[in-house]
C-alpha cells in the first residue's frame, strides 16, 4: 500500500507504536482481571502525558517502567494523588483522547 511522504511520518509511526503497546498492556490487565496498581497507573499516565506532548522517547521509557512496575520517583511517592486508584476504562478513555489529537 502506498503511503504519502510527510515530514511527520517517523513521529506518526512512533505515536502509533506507543499507542498499540499501551493498548496491549491494558488488554493484558483485563485478561488478568485486575486494575493497574499504583506504580503501573502512575507510569501509564506519565507515558500518556509524554505521548500527548509528542515526546515519544520519554513516553516509551515511561511505558517500559509501567510494564516492569518500576518504583515511583521519590518526589511523587508520598503524594496522596498517587494513591488514587485508576481503572482500565479511565486509562483507555485518556488514551483515546490523546490518540485523537493530531
C-alpha positions in Angstrom: 0.0 0.0 0.0 1.2 3.5 -0.9 1.9 5.9 1.9 2.5 9.5 1.0 5.7 11.0 2.2 5.2 13.5 5.0 7.6 15.3 7.4 5.8 13.7 10.3 5.9 10.1 9.2 8.5 9.0 11.8 6.5 10.8 14.5 3.3 9.2 13.4 4.9 5.8 13.4 6.3 6.2 16.9 3.0 7.5 18.1 1.2 4.5 16.6 3.7 2.1 18.1 3.4 3.5 21.6 -0.4 3.7 21.3 -0.5 0.0 20.3 1.8 -1.0 23.2 -0.4 0.8 25.7 -3.5 -0.8 24.3 -1.8 -4.2 24.6 -0.7 -3.5 28.2 -4.3 -2.5 29.1 -5.6 -5.7 27.4 -3.2 -7.8 29.5 -4.5 -6.2 32.6 -8.1 -7.0 31.5 -7.1 -10.6 30.8 -5.6 -10.9 34.2 -8.9 -9.4 35.6 -7.2 -6.7 37.6 -6.8 -3.0 37.7 -3.4 -1.3 37.3 -1.5 -1.0 40.6 -0.2 2.3 41.9 3.1 2.1 40.0 1.6 1.0 36.7 -1.0 3.7 36.8 1.5 6.4 37.5 3.8 5.3 34.7 1.0 4.8 32.2 -0.4 8.3 32.9 3.2 9.7 32.5 3.5 7.8 29.2 0.2 9.3 28.0 1.3 12.8 29.0 4.6 12.4 27.1 2.7 11.0 24.1 0.4 14.0 24.1 3.4 16.3 24.2 4.9 14.3 21.3 7.9 13.3 23.4 7.9 9.8 22.1 11.2 8.6 23.6 10.1 9.7 27.0 6.7 8.1 26.5 8.3 4.8 25.6 10.6 5.0 28.6 7.6 5.6 30.9 5.7 2.7 29.3 8.7 0.4 29.9 8.6 1.4 33.6 4.9 0.6 33.7 5.5 -2.8 32.1 8.1 -3.5 34.8 6.1 -1.9 37.6 9.1 0.2 38.4 9.2 2.1 41.7 7.7 5.6 41.8 10.1 8.5 41.7 10.9 9.8 45.2 9.3 13.2 44.6 5.8 11.6 43.9 6.0 8.5 46.1 4.5 10.3 49.1 1.9 12.3 47.3 -1.7 11.5 48.0 -2.6 11.8 44.3 -0.6 8.7 43.5 -2.8 6.7 46.0 -5.9 7.3 44.0 -7.0 4.2 42.1 -7.3 4.4 38.3 -9.4 1.9 36.3 -8.5 0.4 32.9 -11.5 2.2 31.4 -10.3 5.6 32.6 -6.9 4.9 31.1 -8.5 3.8 27.8 -10.5 7.0 27.7 -7.3 9.0 28.3 -5.6 7.0 25.5 -8.5 7.7 23.1 -8.3 11.4 23.9 -4.6 11.5 23.3 -4.9 9.4 20.1 -7.5 11.7 18.6 -5.2 14.7 18.8 -3.1 15.2 15.6 
